[in-house]
Amino acid sequence: MGLKAKWSKHLLKFRFEAGTSRGVYTEKETFFLKIVDTENPTVFGLGEIAPLHGLSIDYTPDLADILNQICEDFNSLDLEVFPWNLNIILSQLIDDRFPAVKFGFETALLDIMNGGKRIIFDNDFVNGRKSIPINGLIWMGTKDFMVHQVEEKLESGFNTLKLKIGAINFQDELSILASIRERFSPEQISLRVDANGAFSSEEAPQKLAQLAEYRLHSIEQPIRANQVEVMENLSKSSPVPIALDEELIGVSDYVQKMQLLKKIRPQYIILKPTLLGGLQHCREWIEIASRLQIGWWITSALESNIGLNAIAQFTAEYKNTLPQGLGTGGLYHNNIDSPLVMANGSLRYDTSKAWDLSLIE
């Protein structure tokens, strides 16, 4: 009896070729975790385990075997549906080497603790009283494709745009930024860029100086991760505020988190729960960043609406006025239909809409 966990696989299909400096996405494999109350099988919590190829430390071809073992270990606990110390269970059950798995179990357990209604945190967002400002994401591609996306996002009411850069000709990328700045001031449209580590340490200062002409809000991960001394120097000297992203992946120890941020002193950090080991790890990053007066925002990592819902509800627990990176709900042909709605540069939860979980076994 008690709670039992099982998983199923789902292949998400992109509506377009989604380009980054690491390659182009056309589909995305994800795993849905269902934790069922065996005494009342209609009550279940849902989580999503969605490691990213080339980025997640737990992306592995034998993930199904790992999930089978962790589900078996969980099922042997015979947990009842009542409050228990979630963090202790997660730390004992799932190694930090599997951050996406930990996020999936954490959110599925929070869901069932709240009645199995896709309510991860019972707050103003999930009750339809609060929307979350988000940035409009511009994927890499041809210059014409990127310009087309910019126009779409502006027409949709976004006042913060985030452009993926580093894959096409740098001068073309600068011309796109220039075309936006010719029409809109920084007060009208805030511009973020994400290099995904595409710049070499040698060329980064020069490219940052060129980017600064367009009065950007920030640049994510200008150089690849694990070049701490170089990143520290860039954070001190860059004319564009730097946000750490990939740099945080794999850092799970609290003291190491503190040491990393105290060393580099970035202007911002970006938190992706799937990549960082879940919500509790994100809480620790937020606490440390706040103490060091480092800004932060939260970003989804190509999850379906199951994962996005959990991340959005977690985000709404904080009074952070920066636009968040939660605009990925419209990426797929075969997403899970949900109450999540993007409109006028914000994400909201429409309580009049129902979840359609027919695609989940």
SVG drawing of the C-alpha trace seen along z (x, -y; Angstrom):
<svg xmlns="http://www.w3.org/2000/svg" viewBox="-14 -55 57 57">
<polyline fill="none" stroke="black" stroke-width="0.4" points="0.0,0.0 1.1,-3.6 2.5,-5.8 3.9,-4.1 5.9,-5.7 6.0,-4.9 7.1,-6.7 6.3,-6.9 8.2,-8.5 6.9,-11.2 8.6,-12.6 7.9,-16.3 7.9,-17.7 9.0,-21.3 6.9,-23.6 10.1,-24.8 13.9,-24.2 15.0,-25.7 18.6,-26.8 21.2,-27.3 25.0,-27.6 25.0,-23.9 22.9,-22.8 19.3,-22.6 16.4,-21.0 13.5,-19.4 12.3,-17.0 12.8,-16.5 12.5,-13.3 10.9,-13.7 9.8,-11.4 6.6,-11.9 6.7,-10.6 3.4,-9.6 3.2,-9.0 -0.1,-7.3 -2.0,-6.9 -2.7,-3.1 -5.7,-3.5 -7.2,-6.1 -5.6,-5.6 -7.5,-8.6 -5.2,-10.8 -1.7,-11.2 1.1,-13.6 2.9,-14.4 6.5,-15.4 8.6,-15.8 12.2,-14.5 13.6,-16.2 17.4,-16.2 18.9,-18.1 21.3,-16.5 24.7,-18.0 23.9,-20.0 22.3,-18.0 24.8,-16.0 22.2,-13.2 21.5,-12.9 22.4,-9.3 21.1,-6.5 20.4,-4.3 18.2,-6.8 15.2,-4.4 17.2,-1.8 18.1,-4.5 14.4,-5.5 13.3,-1.9 15.7,-1.5 14.8,-4.8 11.1,-4.0 11.7,-0.6 13.6,-2.1 10.8,-4.7 8.1,-2.1 9.8,0.0 9.4,-2.9 5.6,-2.5 5.1,-6.2 1.6,-7.3 0.0,-10.5 0.8,-12.9 3.5,-15.5 7.0,-14.1 10.4,-15.7 10.6,-15.9 14.2,-17.0 15.5,-14.1 13.6,-11.6 15.0,-13.2 18.5,-13.3 18.4,-9.7 16.6,-8.4 18.3,-10.3 22.0,-11.2 22.9,-14.7 24.3,-13.2 20.7,-13.1 19.3,-16.6 16.5,-16.2 15.3,-13.1 15.3,-14.9 13.3,-17.7 10.7,-15.3 10.3,-13.4 10.3,-16.6 7.5,-18.2 5.4,-15.0 5.6,-14.6 4.6,-18.2 1.7,-17.7 0.3,-14.7 0.9,-16.4 -1.4,-19.2 -4.1,-16.7 -2.9,-15.6 -4.4,-18.6 -1.2,-20.0 -1.0,-22.4 2.7,-22.5 2.4,-25.7 -1.1,-27.0 -0.4,-30.7 -1.8,-33.6 -0.4,-32.4 -2.2,-29.0 -5.3,-30.6 -5.4,-33.0 -4.7,-36.2 -1.2,-36.8 0.6,-36.7 4.4,-36.4 6.2,-38.8 8.3,-36.8 10.8,-37.5 10.1,-36.7 12.7,-34.1 14.3,-34.6 15.8,-31.4 18.8,-31.2 18.4,-30.7 18.8,-32.8 18.8,-36.5 15.4,-36.7 14.0,-34.0 15.3,-35.8 13.9,-39.2 10.5,-37.5 10.5,-36.2 11.4,-39.6 8.4,-41.1 6.1,-38.4 7.2,-38.9 6.8,-42.7 3.3,-42.3 2.5,-39.9 3.2,-42.6 6.6,-41.5 8.7,-44.3 11.7,-42.1 13.4,-40.1 16.0,-37.4 18.1,-36.6 20.1,-33.4 23.4,-34.5 26.7,-32.8 25.6,-30.5 25.2,-32.8 27.5,-35.6 28.2,-38.0 27.7,-41.1 24.2,-39.8 23.4,-39.4 24.5,-42.9 22.4,-44.3 19.3,-42.6 20.0,-44.3 20.7,-47.6 17.3,-47.4 15.5,-47.0 17.4,-49.8 16.7,-52.1 13.0,-51.7 12.9,-51.2 14.8,-52.7 16.0,-50.5 13.1,-51.9 10.6,-50.6 12.3,-47.2 14.8,-45.5 17.2,-43.3 18.9,-40.2 21.3,-38.0 22.3,-34.4 25.6,-33.2 25.5,-29.7 29.3,-29.9 29.9,-30.6 32.7,-33.2 36.3,-32.2 38.0,-33.8 40.2,-35.8 37.4,-37.3 34.9,-37.8 36.1,-41.3 35.9,-42.7 32.5,-41.2 31.1,-42.4 32.3,-45.9 30.5,-45.7 27.3,-44.4 27.4,-47.2 26.5,-49.7 23.0,-48.4 22.5,-49.0 21.6,-45.4 20.1,-44.3 22.5,-41.3 24.4,-38.5 24.1,-34.9 27.2,-32.8 29.4,-34.6 32.2,-32.0 31.9,-28.2 31.6,-27.1 34.5,-26.1 36.8,-29.0 36.3,-30.6 39.3,-33.1 38.3,-34.3 34.7,-34.7 35.6,-36.6 37.6,-39.1 34.8,-39.5 32.3,-40.1 34.5,-42.9 35.2,-44.5 32.3,-43.7 30.3,-46.8 27.4,-44.3 26.1,-42.8 26.9,-39.1 24.4,-36.3 25.7,-32.9 23.8,-29.9 25.7,-26.8 28.3,-27.8 25.9,-26.6 25.3,-23.1 26.8,-20.3 27.4,-22.5 25.2,-21.0 27.1,-21.6 26.0,-24.7 29.5,-25.8 30.6,-25.3 27.7,-27.5 28.7,-30.2 32.4,-30.0 31.5,-30.1 29.3,-33.2 31.7,-35.0 34.6,-34.3 33.0,-35.4 30.5,-38.0 28.3,-38.0 25.5,-40.6 22.9,-37.9 22.4,-34.1 19.8,-32.1 18.1,-29.2 16.9,-26.1 15.5,-23.6 15.8,-20.6 19.5,-21.3 20.3,-22.3 18.6,-19.5 15.2,-20.9 13.5,-23.6 15.4,-23.2 18.7,-23.7 17.3,-26.8 16.2,-28.1 19.8,-27.8 21.1,-29.7 18.5,-32.4 19.4,-32.7 23.2,-33.0 22.6,-35.4 20.4,-37.6 23.1,-37.8 25.7,-38.8 23.3,-41.3 23.3,-39.3 20.1,-39.4 18.4,-36.3 15.6,-34.9 14.2,-31.5 14.1,-29.8 12.4,-26.6 14.6,-24.2 12.4,-23.0 10.1,-21.0 6.5,-20.4 3.7,-22.2 4.0,-19.7 7.5,-20.9 6.7,-24.5 3.7,-24.6 5.8,-23.5 8.6,-26.0 6.1,-28.9 4.3,-28.1 7.7,-28.0 8.7,-31.3 5.5,-32.9 6.6,-32.2 9.0,-35.0 8.6,-38.8 10.9,-39.1 9.8,-41.7 12.3,-40.8 10.8,-39.1 11.4,-35.3 12.3,-32.8 9.0,-30.9 7.9,-31.4 8.5,-27.9 4.9,-26.5 4.2,-27.2 7.2,-25.4 5.6,-22.0 3.0,-20.5 2.1,-17.9 2.5,-19.6 0.2,-18.7 -2.9,-20.9 -3.0,-23.0 -4.4,-26.1 -1.1,-27.9 -1.7,-30.9 0.9,-33.3 -0.5,-36.8 0.9,-40.3 4.3,-39.3 3.1,-37.4 2.4,-33.9 -0.8,-33.3 -2.9,-30.3 -6.4,-30.3 -8.5,-28.5 -11.4,-28.1 -9.2,-25.7 -8.7,-22.0 -5.6,-19.8 -5.8,-17.2 -3.5,-14.4 -4.6,-11.9 -1.1,-11.8 0.4,-10.6 0.1,-6.8"/>
</svg>
